[in-house]
Amino acid sequence: MSHKYAIVKNGIVQNLIQWDGGEYQADGQLIEATHDAWIGGAYTDGAFVPRPPEPEPEPTAEQLQAEADKASARSKLEALGLTEAEINALIGAV
């Protein structure tokens, strides 16, 4: 039965492999991987350092314009006297 292992060299995960414990020459230390192991990640003080969260992507110009258009439409519909429920039915909640 094989398990997932990290090949760690100088405290950095070089690769992740499935290994059955048989003959294998790795250029680094073989350490059984946890869910925190990722290629390029650190292994320090006997533990894998979790991957940092991905930053939220910056909105595109098209997305920013669509939000501005939606806000403008909402404002105009409010000026016409439509209720919040009616506006949400037409353009959705902002």
N, C-alpha and C positions, 0 to 999 in steps of 0.2 A: 504494500500500500504506500503510495507516495504522498508527501506533504509539501506544502508551499514553503520555500526557503528564500531568504535574501542573501545575495552575495554582497558582503560589506567590505569595503576597502577604505582605510583611513577615516572611518566613521561615516561614510556615505554609501547608501545603497546603490550598487552598480547595476544590479539586475534582480529579477524575481524568477524563480524556477520551480518546477515540480521535481522533487527528488525522492527516490525510494530508499535512500541510505546506502546504495551500492557504491561501487568504485566511481569516483568523480573528482576531477582536478579543477578546482576553482581558483581564479586569480583574486583571492580575497578569502574572507571568513564566511562559512555557511552558517546562517542563523535562522532558526525556524521563524517564519514570518507571522506577524499578527496583522490585524486589520489596519493598523497604522503604518505598515511598511509600504513604501512607494519608491519607485526609481527616482534617484536624485535626492531622496529624503535622508535625514540624519539618523544615526544610531548612536546614542550617547547614554552613558550610565546604565547600560544593560537594557535599554528600551528604545523602540522606534519613536521618533518625533512625528506626531500627526501632521498631515498636510494642512497648511493654512487654508482658510475658506477662500473661495474664489471671489474677487470683488465684483460688485454689480456692474454690468456693462453700461457704458455711457449711452444715453439715448441718442438715436440718430437725428439728423435734421428733420427727416420726415416724421418721426415720432413726436418731436417737439412741436412741429407745425400742426399735427393732428390734434394734440392736446390743446393748443392755443385755439384752434378752430372749434373744438368741442366746448371750451370755456366761453368763447364768444357766442356760440349758438345758445348755450344755457342762459347767458345774460340776456340775450334778446328775447328768449321765450319767457323768462321771468318778467321782463318789461311788458310783455303782452298779457300778463296776469295768469299764466298757466301755473298750476300747483306743482309741487316737488314730484308728486307721484306721476303727473302727466308728463313732466319733462323727462323723468327717468324712463318712462315707457317709450318715449321718442328717441332719446339719445343715450340712455343708460346712465348709471351713476358715475360721477367723476371721482 
